[in-house]
Amino acid sequence: MTTLTMTDFRSNMASSFDRVDAGEFVFINRGRQKTYAIIPVEDDDLAITPELAAKIEKARQEFREGKGISLNSRDEMEKWFDSL
């Protein structure tokens, strides 16, 4: 794992990406309270596969049919998660 400041990252961009490509985690600190991770993105990450499209359509159909739940508060959400 490597953690860099913004200045270090700007000076070492190519080697930072090489580390990520080699499987290492690289984090960039921006100020004192923000940290970002560099992750590779593959073409498959940007595409909707036929399987995913079918799942999305099924969910839309179930929503149209009134199947699903409606949670109106954090408490309702927590109770629902606890019930799982």
C-alpha positions, 0 to 999 in steps of 0.5 A: 500500500502506498499513500501519497500527497497530491504533490508527490502524486503529481510528480510520480503519476506514471509510477503510481499507475504502474503500482496500481497495474501491479496490484498495489493499492495507491491512495492520495491524500488531499489535505488532511481530511480527504483520501482518494484511491486509484483503481483501474477501470476496464471496458467491462466496467463501463458497459451494461451486459445483457445479463445486467440489462435483464436484471434492470428490466426485471426490477423496473417491471416489479416496481411498476407492479407495486412489488417492493418496499418504501422506507421513509426514515432512517429508523424504518431502514434500520428495522428493515435491515435488521429483519434480514 
